[in-house]
């Protein structure tokens, strides 16, 4: 099937934009300095919301990827690819490196 090229471009640009501070183990979280941190999936969800107008919620205590699968489907990632994206992010891989990885899919 492959990725939606428009969604892929928006996501890669967002990862490289500098608008997002990178965090791990949560889609969004507030850092100690009060600034919001995003994991790569949180950036994808934000791109999805901006493009579609559809709100994405991440309830506490749930598997966010299972509850909110729309961003993954919108981009065209398989569940395995999404798992790899999240694992790479949580292992500390930079947004720039993740953007290159997404471009290669």
MISE-362015 format. One record per residue: residue in one letter; x, y, z of N, C-alpha, C, O in turn; residue number from 1. Coordinates in Angstrom, 1 decimal. Atoms other than C-alpha are relative to their C-alpha. Layout:
// MISE-362015
REC, residuo, nc1, nc2, nc3, cac1, cac2, cac3, cc1, cc2, cc3, oc1, oc2, oc3, num
REC, A, X, Y, Z, X, Y, Z, X, Y, Z, X, Y, Z, NUM
...
***
This chain:
// MISE-362015
REC, residuo, nc1, nc2, nc3, cac1, cac2, cac3, cc1, cc2, cc3, oc1, oc2, oc3, num
REC, X, 0.8, -1.2, 0.0, 0.0, 0.0, 0.0, 0.9, 1.2, 0.0, 0.8, 2.0, -0.9, 1
REC, X, -0.9, -1.1, 0.0, 2.6, 2.6, 1.0, -0.6, 1.2, 0.8, -1.8, 1.2, 1.1, 2
REC, X, 0.4, -1.2, -0.7, 2.5, 6.0, 2.7, -0.8, 1.0, -0.9, -0.5, 1.0, -2.1, 3
REC, X, 0.6, -1.2, 0.7, 0.2, 8.9, 1.7, 1.1, 1.0, -0.1, 1.6, 1.5, 0.9, 4
REC, X, -1.2, -0.9, 0.3, 2.8, 11.2, 0.1, -0.2, 1.4, 0.6, 0.7, 2.0, 1.1, 5
REC, X, 0.2, -1.3, -0.6, 1.1, 14.4, 1.3, 0.1, -0.1, 1.5, 0.8, 0.8, 2.1, 6
REC, X, -0.2, 0.1, -1.5, 0.8, 13.2, 4.9, 1.4, -0.3, 0.4, 1.9, 0.3, 1.4, 7
REC, X, -1.5, 0.3, -0.3, 4.4, 11.9, 4.8, 0.7, 1.3, -0.1, 1.6, 1.6, 0.8, 8
REC, X, -0.7, -1.3, 0.1, 5.6, 15.3, 3.6, -0.3, 0.9, 1.2, 0.6, 1.5, 1.8, 9
REC, X, 0.3, -0.8, -1.2, 3.7, 17.1, 6.4, 0.6, -0.5, 1.2, 1.1, 0.3, 2.0, 10
REC, X, -0.6, 0.6, -1.2, 5.0, 14.7, 9.0, 1.5, 0.3, 0.1, 2.0, 0.7, 1.1, 11
REC, X, -1.5, -0.2, 0.1, 8.6, 14.9, 7.9, 0.3, 1.5, 0.2, 1.3, 1.8, 1.0, 12
REC, X, -0.2, -1.4, -0.2, 8.4, 18.7, 7.7, -0.2, 0.4, 1.5, 0.6, 1.2, 2.0, 13
REC, X, 0.3, -0.3, -1.4, 6.9, 18.8, 11.2, 1.1, -0.5, 0.9, 1.6, 0.2, 1.8, 14
REC, X, -1.1, 0.5, -0.8, 9.6, 16.6, 12.6, 1.3, 0.9, -0.1, 2.0, 1.0, 0.9, 15
REC, X, -1.2, -0.9, 0.2, 12.3, 19.0, 11.2, -0.3, 1.4, 0.3, 0.7, 2.2, 0.3, 16
REC, X, 0.3, -1.4, -0.1, 10.5, 22.2, 11.9, 0.6, 0.8, 1.2, 0.7, 2.0, 1.2, 17
REC, X, -0.4, -0.7, -1.2, 11.8, 22.9, 15.4, -1.1, 0.5, 0.9, -0.9, 1.0, 1.9, 18
REC, X, 1.1, -0.4, -0.8, 8.3, 23.6, 16.6, -0.3, -1.0, 1.2, -0.9, -0.6, 2.2, 19
REC, X, 0.3, 1.0, -1.0, 8.3, 20.4, 18.7, 1.2, -0.3, 0.8, 2.3, -0.6, 0.2, 20
REC, X, -1.1, 0.5, -0.9, 10.5, 19.6, 21.7, -0.2, -1.5, 0.2, -1.4, -1.9, 0.5, 21
REC, X, 0.2, 1.4, -0.1, 11.1, 15.9, 21.8, 0.0, -0.6, 1.4, 0.7, -0.2, 2.3, 22
REC, X, 0.1, 0.7, -1.2, 10.0, 13.7, 24.6, -0.1, -1.5, -0.3, -0.1, -1.9, -1.4, 23
REC, X, 0.1, 1.4, 0.2, 9.7, 10.0, 25.2, -1.1, -0.6, 0.9, -1.5, 0.0, 1.9, 24
REC, X, 0.9, 0.8, -0.9, 7.2, 7.4, 26.6, -1.4, 0.7, 0.2, -2.1, 0.2, 1.0, 25
REC, X, 1.3, -0.6, -0.1, 4.2, 9.7, 26.1, -0.2, 0.8, -1.3, 0.8, 1.5, -1.7, 26
REC, X, 0.3, -0.8, 1.2, 2.5, 11.4, 23.1, 0.3, 1.4, 0.3, 0.9, 2.1, -0.6, 27
REC, X, -0.2, -1.4, -0.4, 2.5, 14.7, 24.9, 0.2, 0.0, 1.5, -0.4, -0.8, 2.3, 28
REC, X, -0.2, -0.2, -1.4, 3.8, 15.7, 28.3, 0.6, 1.3, 0.3, 1.2, 2.0, -0.6, 29
REC, X, -0.6, -1.3, -0.3, 4.8, 18.8, 30.1, 1.3, -0.2, 0.7, 1.4, -1.0, 1.7, 30
REC, X, -1.4, 0.1, -0.6, 8.5, 19.1, 30.9, 0.0, 0.8, 1.3, -0.9, 1.6, 1.7, 31
REC, X, -0.2, -0.7, -1.2, 9.8, 20.4, 34.2, 0.0, 1.5, -0.1, -0.3, 2.3, 0.8, 32
REC, X, -0.1, -1.4, 0.3, 10.3, 23.8, 32.6, -1.4, 0.6, -0.5, -1.5, 1.7, -0.8, 33
REC, X, 1.3, -0.4, 0.4, 6.6, 23.9, 31.7, -0.3, -0.1, -1.5, -1.4, 0.1, -1.9, 34
REC, X, 0.2, 0.1, 1.4, 7.1, 23.4, 28.0, -0.5, -1.4, -0.4, -0.2, -2.4, 0.3, 35
REC, X, 0.6, 1.3, 0.5, 5.2, 20.6, 26.1, 1.1, -0.7, -0.8, 1.7, -0.2, -1.7, 36
REC, X, -0.8, 0.9, 0.7, 7.2, 17.7, 24.9, -0.9, -1.0, -0.8, -1.9, -1.4, -0.4, 37
REC, X, 0.8, 1.0, 0.9, 6.0, 15.4, 22.0, 0.9, -1.1, -0.3, 2.1, -1.0, -0.6, 38
REC, X, -0.7, 1.1, 0.6, 7.1, 12.0, 21.0, -0.4, 0.0, -1.5, -1.2, 0.8, -1.9, 39
REC, X, 0.2, 0.0, 1.4, 7.1, 11.2, 17.3, -1.5, -0.2, -0.4, -2.0, 0.4, -1.3, 40
REC, X, 1.4, 0.2, 0.2, 3.6, 9.8, 17.5, -0.9, 1.2, 0.3, -1.9, 1.4, -0.3, 41
REC, X, 0.7, -1.2, -0.4, 2.4, 12.9, 19.2, 0.1, 1.1, -1.1, -0.8, 1.8, -1.4, 42
REC, X, -0.2, -0.9, 1.2, 3.9, 15.0, 16.3, -1.0, -0.5, -1.1, -1.6, 0.4, -1.8, 43
REC, X, 0.9, 0.5, 1.1, 2.0, 12.7, 13.8, -1.4, 0.3, 0.4, -2.2, 0.8, -0.5, 44
REC, X, 1.4, -0.3, -0.4, -1.2, 13.1, 15.8, -0.3, 1.5, -0.2, -1.4, 1.9, -0.6, 45
REC, X, 0.2, -1.4, 0.1, -0.8, 16.9, 15.8, -0.1, 0.4, -1.5, -1.0, 1.2, -1.9, 46
REC, X, 0.1, -0.2, 1.4, -0.2, 16.9, 12.0, -1.4, -0.5, -0.5, -2.1, 0.2, -1.3, 47
REC, X, 1.3, 0.6, 0.4, -3.3, 14.7, 11.6, -1.2, 1.0, 0.4, -2.0, 1.3, -0.4, 48
REC, X, 1.0, -0.9, -0.5, -5.4, 17.1, 13.7, 0.0, 1.3, -0.8, -1.1, 1.8, -1.2, 49
REC, X, 0.0, -1.3, 0.8, -4.2, 20.2, 11.8, -0.5, -0.2, -1.4, -1.2, 0.7, -1.9, 50
REC, X, 0.4, 0.3, 1.4, -4.8, 18.6, 8.4, -1.5, -0.4, -0.1, -2.2, 0.1, -1.0, 51
REC, X, 1.4, 0.5, 0.1, -8.2, 16.9, 9.1, -1.0, 0.8, 0.9, -2.2, 0.7, 0.6, 52
REC, X, 1.0, -0.6, -0.9, -9.7, 19.0, 11.9, -0.6, -0.9, 1.0, -1.4, -0.6, 1.8, 53
REC, X, 0.5, 1.0, -0.9, -10.3, 15.8, 13.8, 0.9, 0.0, 1.3, 2.1, -0.2, 1.2, 54
REC, X, -0.8, 0.0, -1.3, -9.3, 15.9, 17.5, 0.4, -1.4, 0.4, -0.3, -2.4, 0.2, 55
REC, X, -0.6, 1.3, -0.5, -7.1, 13.1, 18.9, 0.2, 0.2, 1.5, 0.9, 1.1, 1.9, 56
REC, X, -0.2, 0.0, -1.5, -7.3, 12.3, 22.6, 0.8, -1.2, 0.4, 0.7, -2.3, -0.2, 57
REC, X, -0.8, 1.1, -0.6, -4.9, 10.2, 24.6, -0.3, -0.1, 1.4, 0.3, 0.5, 2.3, 58
REC, X, 0.4, 0.2, -1.4, -6.7, 9.1, 27.8, 1.1, -0.6, 0.8, 1.8, -1.5, 0.3, 59
REC, X, -1.0, 0.5, -0.9, -4.4, 8.4, 30.7, -0.4, -1.5, 0.3, -1.5, -1.9, 0.4, 60
REC, X, 0.2, 1.4, -0.3, -3.9, 4.7, 31.4, -0.5, -0.9, -1.1, -0.9, -2.0, -0.9, 61
REC, X, 0.4, 0.8, 1.2, -4.7, 3.5, 27.9, 1.2, -0.2, -0.9, 2.2, 0.6, -0.9, 62
REC, X, -0.9, 0.2, 1.1, -2.7, 2.2, 25.0, -0.4, 1.0, -1.1, -1.3, 0.8, -1.9, 63
REC, X, 0.3, -1.1, 0.9, -2.7, 5.4, 23.0, -0.1, -0.4, -1.5, -0.9, 0.1, -2.2, 64
REC, X, -0.1, 0.4, 1.4, -1.8, 3.8, 19.7, -1.3, -0.9, -0.3, -1.7, -0.9, -1.4, 65
REC, X, 1.2, 0.8, 0.2, -4.7, 1.3, 20.1, -1.3, 0.9, 0.0, -2.2, 0.6, -0.8, 66
REC, X, 1.2, -0.9, -0.1, -7.2, 4.0, 21.1, -0.1, 1.0, -1.1, -1.2, 1.3, -1.6, 67
REC, X, -0.1, -1.0, 1.0, -6.1, 6.5, 18.5, 0.8, -0.4, -1.2, 1.9, -0.1, -1.4, 68
REC, X, -0.7, 0.5, 1.2, -5.2, 4.7, 15.3, -0.2, 0.8, -1.2, 0.5, 0.6, -2.2, 69
REC, X, 0.3, -0.9, 1.2, -6.5, 7.4, 12.9, 1.3, 0.6, -0.5, 1.5, 0.6, -1.7, 70
REC, X, -1.2, -0.6, 0.5, -3.1, 9.2, 12.7, 0.9, -1.0, -0.8, 1.4, -0.7, -1.9, 71
REC, X, -0.7, 1.1, 0.7, -1.4, 5.9, 11.7, -0.6, -0.3, -1.3, 0.1, -0.4, -2.3, 72
REC, X, 0.7, 0.3, 1.3, -4.0, 5.1, 9.1, 0.1, 1.1, -1.0, 0.3, 0.9, -2.2, 73
REC, X, -0.1, -1.2, 0.9, -3.9, 8.7, 7.7, 1.3, 0.0, -0.7, 1.4, 0.3, -1.9, 74
REC, X, -1.3, 0.0, 0.6, -0.2, 8.4, 7.1, 0.2, -1.2, -0.9, 0.9, -1.2, -1.9, 75
REC, X, -0.2, 1.2, 0.7, -0.4, 4.8, 5.9, 1.0, -0.9, 0.6, 1.5, -1.8, -0.1, 76
REC, X, -1.0, 0.9, -0.7, 2.0, 3.2, 8.4, -0.7, -1.3, 0.3, -1.9, -1.3, 0.6, 77
REC, X, 0.5, 1.2, -0.5, 1.6, -0.4, 9.2, 0.1, 0.1, 1.5, 0.8, 0.9, 2.0, 78
REC, X, -0.1, 0.0, -1.4, 1.2, -1.2, 12.9, 1.5, -0.3, 0.4, 2.0, 0.2, 1.4, 79
REC, X, -1.4, 0.3, -0.3, 4.8, -2.7, 12.8, 0.8, 1.3, -0.2, 1.7, 1.5, 0.6, 80
REC, X, -0.7, -1.2, 0.2, 6.1, 0.5, 11.3, -0.2, 1.1, 1.1, 0.7, 1.7, 1.5, 81
REC, X, 0.3, -0.9, -1.1, 4.4, 2.6, 13.9, 0.7, -0.4, 1.3, 1.3, 0.4, 2.0, 82
REC, X, -0.7, 0.5, -1.1, 5.8, 0.4, 16.6, 1.5, 0.3, -0.1, 2.1, 0.7, 0.9, 83
REC, X, -1.4, -0.3, 0.2, 9.3, 0.9, 15.2, 0.2, 1.5, 0.2, 1.2, 1.9, 0.8, 84
REC, X, -0.1, -1.5, -0.2, 8.8, 4.7, 15.0, 0.0, 0.3, 1.5, 0.8, 1.1, 1.9, 85
REC, X, 0.1, -0.3, -1.5, 7.7, 4.8, 18.7, 1.3, -0.5, 0.7, 1.8, 0.2, 1.6, 86
REC, X, -1.1, 0.5, -0.7, 10.5, 2.5, 19.8, 1.3, 0.8, -0.3, 2.1, 1.0, 0.6, 87
REC, X, -1.2, -0.8, 0.4, 13.2, 4.5, 17.9, -0.1, 1.4, 0.8, 0.9, 1.8, 1.3, 88
REC, X, 0.1, -1.2, -0.8, 11.8, 7.7, 19.5, 0.3, -0.2, 1.4, 1.1, 0.6, 2.0, 89
REC, X, -0.1, 0.2, -1.5, 11.7, 6.3, 23.0, 1.5, -0.5, 0.3, 1.9, -0.4, 1.5, 90
REC, X, -1.4, 0.3, -0.2, 15.3, 5.0, 22.5, 0.9, 1.2, -0.1, 2.1, 1.1, 0.1, 91
REC, X, -0.8, -1.2, 0.0, 16.4, 8.6, 22.0, 0.4, 0.4, -1.4, 1.2, 1.4, -1.5, 92
REC, X, -0.4, -0.4, 1.4, 16.7, 8.8, 18.2, -0.6, 1.4, -0.3, -1.8, 1.6, 0.1, 93
REC, X, 0.4, -1.4, 0.2, 16.4, 12.4, 17.1, -1.1, 0.1, -1.0, -1.3, -0.8, -1.8, 94
REC, X, 1.0, -0.2, 1.0, 13.5, 13.8, 15.1, 0.6, 0.1, -1.4, -0.1, -0.4, -2.3, 95
REC, X, -0.6, -0.1, 1.4, 15.9, 14.5, 12.2, 0.2, -1.4, -0.5, -0.1, -1.7, -1.7, 96
REC, X, -0.2, 1.4, 0.4, 16.9, 10.8, 12.1, -1.3, -0.7, -0.3, -1.4, -1.4, -1.2, 97
REC, X, 1.3, 0.6, 0.2, 13.3, 9.8, 12.4, -0.6, 0.5, -1.3, -1.3, -0.3, -2.0, 98
REC, X, 0.5, -0.6, 1.3, 12.4, 12.1, 9.5, 0.6, -0.7, -1.2, -0.1, -1.0, -2.1, 99
REC, X, -0.7, 0.7, 1.1, 15.0, 10.4, 7.3, -0.5, -1.4, -0.1, -0.7, -1.9, -1.2, 100
REC, X, 0.6, 1.4, 0.0, 13.6, 7.0, 8.3, -1.3, 0.0, -0.7, -1.6, -0.9, -1.5, 101
REC, X, 1.3, -0.1, 0.6, 10.1, 8.0, 7.4, 0.1, 0.3, -1.5, -0.7, -0.2, -2.3, 102
REC, X, -0.2, -0.3, 1.4, 11.3, 9.4, 4.1, 0.4, -1.3, -0.8, 0.0, -1.4, -2.0, 103
REC, X, -0.4, 1.2, 0.7, 12.8, 6.0, 3.3, -1.1, -1.1, -0.1, -0.8, -2.2, -0.7, 104
REC, X, 1.1, 1.0, 0.0, 9.5, 4.1, 3.8, -0.7, -0.1, -1.3, -1.6, -0.9, -1.5, 105
***
